[in-house]
Amino acid sequence: MFEAFDAVLLARLQFAFTVSFHFIFPSFSIGLASFLAVLEGLWLWTGRQIYLDLFKYWLKIFALAFGMGVVSGIVMAYQFGTNWAAFSDKAGPVIGPLMAYEVLTAFFLEAGFLGVMLFGMNRVGRTLHYVATLAVAIGTFISAFWILSANSWMQTPAGFVMNAGGQFVPVDWLAVIFNPSFPYRLVHTVFGAYLTTALVVGAVGAWHLLRERRNDCARVMFSMAMGMITVVAPLQIFAGDQHGLNTLEHQPVKVMAMEGHFESYNSGAPLILFGWPDQAAGVTRYAVEIPKASSLILKHSLDAPLKGLDTVDRKEWPPVAIVFWAFRVMVGMGMLMLALAAFSLIARMRHRLYDWSLLHRFALVMGPGGFVAVIAGWVTTEVGRQPYTVHGLLRTVDSASRLDAPAVAASLLAFIAVYFVVFGAGVIYILRLMNQPPHRGETGPERGRPVRAAGITPAPAVGERMATGGREV
């Protein structure tokens, strides 16, 4: 099956598979943690039971998604030592501390308060529980901060020198962390996480509205999700445009591949909507174009010149077709999100947000749209960086461990089998939880008595636990 692949390509496929699986969960849990913080905050502010019910409903789903994200992330990290030992050796002085900062700040913060968030509502005060929820939400953002800083440094390296052994040695940590592409990538990725969560929440709300239009919990979650999409989708498009301009400045070859521009244009480069990039021939076949639109988008001038891949050595070209189509999938999903936002705004203005079944079906179909967009965006940025792991400085072929192809193929097949069984079961269980309609008096993952109107219920005394065989009553 893998006879035609060398060890480097197989190692790249393995990392792509594991990171794609992993990315699904943080892109959901980052936004969901913030959504939970908003729900609990609204409950504390207004005293409305419906916000607490929604908090408990989504808390169970968050617990599963968060757990699978942690496990898949740990497995992914092992590949730095197995398949990418040369990269770990050369870039370790920069990447290693950044990953350690993520563990020491974000992971410890999340781990320290996650238990209180999940199981402490009946055992601690409301204020402390809300602090725990906020800590977990902030922790997910800090985690994204450090991971994206490391990834952005690989895209736009800064703040380092090369020692005699070919290692990247940091000399300015602020320049390393806040490298040229980091602010744009951070904003773009976090907005993507919020949209991913909003689309899932909106789809679940739409599903239950289609089944029972009078479900108050479904109404509230659908309204909140559509409101988030209406606000964030236009901001994401603007952030993506700014990120693209930054990429044009620092990684122009990636943008050439994204645009499908094999040839240079002295004036007014067209925007290729669709086509088939033929890398061997150096041409985009069957191109459907908008004249001068690419120059307008990238240079803000209809007649601005744009360089093409013909100005770059072919050895520096990424796989153009993959980058070209992944970028279009991402942009296409963004346009659909904007359309959903527009339809929901119209429905809200016409007081038909809860009874327009066409909107609900659109939102239901768009449920997985955020995951598709973030994976397509990841493919665009990572494949577009090829043939380098550290852009312009360390080539991918020089980053891999010295392994035989059959060994990497065997581990790849093992990952595929285990991931689809373990994480597939987890996803199915999450979908089953989502299929259950939210209702008044929702129970969360904690065991114990419900929260009383005037405060909390203390944990059972030690003697009471002993009298029941260690079980809480």
C-alpha positions in Angstrom: 0.0 0.0 0.0 2.8 2.4 0.9 5.5 1.1 -1.4 5.6 4.3 -3.5 6.2 6.5 -0.4 9.5 7.3 1.2 10.0 7.6 4.9 9.8 11.4 4.9 6.5 11.5 3.1 5.1 8.9 5.4 6.2 10.8 8.4 4.6 13.9 7.0 1.3 12.0 6.4 1.4 10.6 9.9 1.9 14.0 11.5 -0.8 15.5 9.2 -3.2 12.7 10.2 -2.6 13.1 14.0 -2.6 16.8 14.0 -5.8 17.0 12.0 -7.5 14.7 14.4 -6.1 16.7 17.3 -7.0 20.1 15.9 -10.7 19.2 15.7 -10.9 19.1 19.5 -9.1 22.3 20.6 -10.8 24.3 17.8 -14.1 23.2 19.5 -13.1 23.3 23.2 -11.5 26.8 23.0 -14.7 28.4 21.9 -16.9 26.1 24.0 -15.0 27.0 27.2 -15.7 30.7 26.5 -19.3 29.9 25.8 -19.6 28.1 29.1 -18.1 31.0 30.9 -20.7 33.3 29.3 -23.5 31.0 30.2 -22.5 30.7 33.8 -21.9 34.5 34.0 -25.4 35.1 32.6 -26.9 32.7 35.2 -25.1 34.5 38.0 -26.1 37.9 36.7 -29.7 37.2 35.8 -30.6 34.3 38.0 -32.4 32.6 35.1 -32.4 28.8 35.4 -32.2 28.4 31.6 -28.6 29.5 31.5 -27.6 27.0 34.2 -29.4 24.3 32.3 -27.5 25.1 29.1 -24.3 25.3 31.1 -24.8 21.8 32.4 -25.9 20.5 29.0 -22.7 21.7 27.2 -20.4 21.0 30.2 -20.8 17.3 29.6 -19.9 17.7 26.0 -16.9 20.0 26.8 -15.5 17.4 29.2 -15.4 14.8 26.5 -14.0 17.1 23.8 -11.4 18.5 26.2 -10.2 15.0 27.3 -9.9 13.8 23.7 -8.0 16.9 22.8 -5.5 16.4 25.6 -4.9 12.7 24.7 -4.6 13.3 21.0 -2.1 16.2 21.7 0.1 14.0 23.8 0.3 11.3 21.1 1.0 13.9 18.5 3.9 15.4 20.5 5.7 12.0 20.6 6.4 12.2 16.9 8.9 15.0 17.5 11.1 12.4 19.0 10.3 9.5 16.8 9.9 10.8 13.2 11.4 14.3 13.5 14.5 13.9 15.7 16.6 16.1 13.5 14.1 18.9 13.7 13.9 18.5 17.5 17.7 18.7 17.7 18.0 21.8 15.5 14.9 23.7 16.5 14.6 22.4 20.1 16.3 25.4 21.8 13.4 27.5 20.5 10.4 25.2 20.2 11.1 23.2 23.4 10.8 26.2 25.8 7.7 27.5 24.0 6.0 24.1 24.4 7.2 24.0 28.1 5.6 27.4 28.7 2.4 26.1 27.3 2.5 23.2 29.8 3.6 25.4 32.8 0.9 28.0 32.2 -2.1 26.8 30.2 -2.1 23.1 31.0 -1.5 23.5 34.7 -4.1 26.2 34.9 -6.7 24.0 33.1 -5.8 20.9 35.0 -5.9 22.8 38.3 -9.4 24.1 37.8 -11.0 21.6 35.5 -12.1 19.3 38.3 -13.7 22.2 40.1 -15.5 23.2 37.0 -16.8 19.8 36.2 -17.6 18.4 39.6 -17.5 21.3 42.1 -20.8 23.1 41.5 -22.4 21.4 44.5 -19.3 21.6 46.6 -17.9 25.1 46.3 -19.4 28.6 46.3 -20.8 30.1 43.2 -18.0 32.7 42.9 -15.3 30.1 43.2 -16.9 27.9 40.7 -17.2 30.7 38.2 -13.5 31.6 38.8 -12.7 27.9 37.9 -14.8 28.2 34.7 -13.0 31.4 33.8 -9.6 29.9 34.6 -10.3 27.0 32.2 -11.5 29.3 29.5 -8.4 31.6 29.9 -6.2 28.5 30.0 -7.5 27.3 26.6 -6.6 30.7 25.2 -3.2 30.7 26.7 -2.6 27.2 25.3 -3.5 28.6 21.8 -1.1 31.5 22.4 2.0 29.4 23.0 1.2 26.7 20.4 0.5 29.3 17.7 3.6 31.2 18.7 5.7 28.1 18.1 4.0 27.4 14.8 4.3 31.0 13.7 8.0 31.0 14.5 8.4 28.1 12.1 6.6 30.2 9.5 8.4 33.5 10.1 11.5 32.8 12.3 13.0 35.7 14.3 15.0 36.4 17.4 17.7 33.6 17.0 21.2 32.9 15.8 22.6 29.7 14.4 25.4 28.0 16.4 28.2 25.9 15.0 26.1 22.8 15.2 23.3 24.2 13.1 20.9 24.7 16.0 18.6 27.7 16.3 19.6 29.5 19.5 17.2 32.2 20.8 18.8 35.6 21.6 15.6 37.7 21.9 12.6 35.8 23.3 10.2 38.7 22.6 11.1 38.5 19.0 10.8 34.7 19.0 7.3 34.8 20.6 5.9 37.8 18.8 7.4 36.9 15.4 6.0 38.7 12.4 3.1 36.4 11.6 2.1 35.5 15.2 -0.5 38.2 15.9 -2.3 37.6 12.6 -2.3 33.8 13.1 -3.5 34.1 16.7 -6.5 36.3 15.9 -7.4 34.3 12.8 -7.2 30.9 14.7 -9.1 32.1 17.8 -11.8 33.6 15.6 -12.0 30.3 13.8 -12.4 28.4 17.1 -15.3 30.7 18.1 -17.0 30.2 14.8 -16.5 26.5 15.0 -18.2 26.4 18.4 -20.9 28.7 17.3 -21.7 26.6 14.3 -21.9 23.4 16.4 -24.1 25.1 19.0 -26.2 26.6 16.3 -26.6 23.2 14.6 -27.6 21.5 17.8 -30.1 24.3 18.6 -31.5 24.1 15.0 -31.8 20.3 15.3 -33.9 20.5 18.4 -36.0 23.4 17.0 -36.9 21.4 14.0 -38.1 18.6 16.4 -39.7 20.9 19.0 -40.1 24.6 18.1 -41.1 25.6 21.6 -38.0 24.2 23.4 -36.8 27.3 25.3 -33.3 25.9 25.8 -32.9 25.3 22.1 -34.2 28.8 21.3 -31.6 30.4 23.6 -28.7 28.4 22.4 -29.6 29.0 18.7 -30.1 32.7 19.3 -26.7 33.0 21.0 -24.9 31.0 18.3 -26.4 33.0 15.5 -25.5 36.2 17.3 -21.9 35.1 17.6 -21.7 34.1 13.9 -23.2 37.4 12.9 -20.5 39.3 14.8 -17.5 37.1 14.3 -17.9 36.0 10.6 -17.3 39.5 9.2 -14.4 40.0 11.6 -12.9 36.7 10.6 -13.0 37.7 6.9 -11.2 40.9 7.7 -8.6 39.1 9.9 -8.0 36.6 7.2 -7.4 39.4 4.7 -4.8 41.0 7.0 -3.2 37.6 7.6 -3.0 37.1 3.9 -1.3 40.4 3.4 1.2 39.5 6.1 1.8 36.1 4.4 2.4 37.9 1.1 5.1 40.0 2.8 6.9 37.2 4.5 6.0 34.0 2.5 5.2 35.2 -1.0 5.7 31.7 -2.5 2.8 30.4 -0.4 0.5 33.1 -1.7 1.6 32.4 -5.3 0.5 28.8 -4.7 -2.8 29.9 -3.0 -3.6 32.1 -5.9 -2.5 29.6 -8.6 -0.2 32.1 -10.2 2.5 30.2 -12.1 3.3 33.2 -14.2 4.0 36.8 -13.2 1.8 39.7 -14.1 3.2 43.1 -14.9 -0.2 44.7 -14.4 -3.5 43.6 -13.0 -3.2 40.0 -11.9 -6.5 38.0 -12.1 -8.2 36.2 -9.3 -8.5 32.6 -10.2 -11.7 31.3 -8.7 -11.4 27.7 -9.9 -9.0 25.7 -12.0 -6.6 22.8 -12.0 -3.0 23.7 -11.1 -0.7 21.6 -13.3 2.6 21.9 -11.4 4.6 19.9 -14.0 3.5 22.2 -16.8 3.6 25.3 -14.7 0.1 26.4 -15.6 -3.4 26.5 -14.0 -5.7 24.8 -16.5 -9.4 25.5 -17.0 -9.1 28.7 -15.0 -12.2 30.7 -14.2 -10.9 34.2 -13.5 -12.0 37.7 -12.4 -9.7 40.2 -14.2 -7.4 42.2 -12.0 -9.1 41.1 -8.8 -6.1 39.5 -7.2 -4.1 42.7 -7.6 -6.9 44.5 -6.0 -7.1 42.1 -3.0 -3.4 41.7 -2.4 -2.1 45.1 -3.4 -5.3 47.2 -3.2 -4.7 48.4 -6.7 -6.3 47.1 -9.9 -3.1 47.6 -11.9 -0.5 46.4 -9.4 2.0 43.9 -10.6 2.3 40.5 -8.9 5.1 38.0 -9.1 4.4 34.3 -10.0 6.1 31.0 -9.3 8.1 31.5 -12.5 10.3 33.8 -10.5 11.1 31.0 -8.0 13.3 27.9 -8.3 11.0 24.9 -8.7 12.8 23.2 -5.8 11.2 26.0 -3.6 7.6 25.3 -4.8 5.1 23.7 -2.4 2.5 21.2 -3.7 0.5 23.9 -5.5 -2.7 21.9 -6.1 -3.1 21.0 -2.5 -2.5 24.6 -1.3 -4.7 26.1 -4.1 -7.7 23.9 -3.3 -7.4 23.9 0.5 -7.4 27.7 0.4 -10.6 27.7 -1.6 -12.3 25.3 0.7 -11.4 27.6 3.6 -12.6 30.7 1.9 -15.7 28.9 0.6 -16.7 27.9 4.1 -16.1 31.5 5.2 -18.5 32.8 2.6 -21.1 30.2 3.7 -20.7 31.3 7.3 -21.3 34.9 6.2 -24.4 33.9 4.3 -25.7 32.0 7.4 -25.0 35.2 9.5 -27.0 37.3 7.0 -30.0 34.9 6.9 -30.1 34.7 10.7 -30.0 38.5 11.0 -32.9 38.8 8.5 -34.8 36.2 10.5 -34.1 38.0 13.7 -35.3 41.3 12.3 -38.5 39.7 11.0 -39.0 37.8 14.3 -38.7 34.5 12.6 -35.5 33.2 14.2 -37.3 30.3 15.8 -39.8 29.3 13.2 -37.9 29.6 9.9 -37.2 26.0 9.1 -35.1 26.8 6.1 -32.7 28.7 8.3 -32.6 25.9 10.8 -31.8 23.4 8.1 -29.0 25.7 6.8 -27.6 26.0 10.3 -27.8 22.2 10.7 -25.9 21.5 7.5 -23.3 24.1 8.5 -22.6 22.4 11.9 -19.4 20.7 10.7 -18.4 23.8 8.6 -16.1 25.2 11.2 -14.1 22.0 11.4 -13.8 21.8 7.6 -12.6 25.4 7.5 -9.9 25.1 10.3 -8.5 21.9 8.8 -8.4 23.5 5.3 -6.7 26.5 6.8 -4.2 24.4 8.5 -3.4 22.5 5.3 -3.0 25.8 3.5 -0.5 27.2 5.9 1.4 24.0 6.6 1.6 22.6 3.1 2.2 26.1 1.8 5.4 26.3 3.9 6.9 23.3 2.1 9.6 22.3 1.4 10.7 23.8 4.8 9.8 23.0 8.4 11.5 26.3 9.4 10.7 28.6 6.5 13.7 29.3 4.3 16.2 27.8 6.8 15.5 24.1 7.5 14.2 21.8 4.9 11.7 19.1 5.7 13.9 16.4 4.2 16.7 17.4 6.6 14.3 17.5 9.6 13.2 13.8 9.6 14.6 11.0 11.6 16.6 8.3 9.8 13.9 5.7 9.6 13.0 3.0 7.1 9.7 3.5 5.2 8.1 0.2 6.4 8.6 1.3 10.1 6.9 4.6 9.6 4.1 3.0 7.5 3.5 0.5 10.3 3.1 3.2 12.9 0.9 5.2 10.6 -1.4 2.3 10.1 -1.5 1.7 13.8 -2.4 5.3 14.5 -5.2 5.2 11.9 -6.7 2.1 13.4 -6.5 3.2 17.0 -7.7 6.8 16.3 -10.7 5.7 14.4 -11.7 3.2 17.1 -11.0 5.3 20.2 -11.8 8.8 19.0 -14.6 7.6 16.7 -16.3 6.1 19.8 -15.8 9.4 21.6 -17.3 11.4 18.8 -20.3 9.1 18.5 -20.9 9.5 22.2 -20.7 13.3 21.9 -23.2 13.2 19.0 -25.6 11.1 21.2 -25.4 13.7 23.9 -26.2 16.4 21.4 -29.1 14.4 20.1 -30.7 14.5 23.6 -32.8 17.7 23.8 -31.8 20.2 26.5 -34.5 20.6 29.2 -35.2 22.4 32.4 -33.5 20.9 35.4 -30.5 19.6 33.3 -28.0 17.6 35.2 -24.3 18.1 34.7 -21.3 15.7 35.0 -21.2 16.2 38.8 -22.9 13.8 41.2 -24.7 15.1 44.2 -27.6 17.3 45.1 -28.6 20.2 42.8 -27.7 23.8 43.6 -30.2 25.4 45.9 -31.7 28.7 45.1 -30.1 30.4 48.1 -26.6 29.0 47.6 -24.9 25.6 47.6 -25.1 22.3 49.1 -22.0 21.3 51.1 -20.3 18.0 50.4 -21.3 15.1 52.7 -19.4 14.8 55.9 -16.6 12.2 56.2 -18.7 10.0 58.6 -21.6 10.1 56.1 -19.4 8.9 53.3 -18.1 6.1 55.5 -21.6 5.0 56.5 -22.5 4.6 52.9 -19.4 2.6 51.9 -17.5 5.7 50.6 -20.3 6.7 48.3 -21.7 10.2 48.5 -25.4 10.5 49.1 
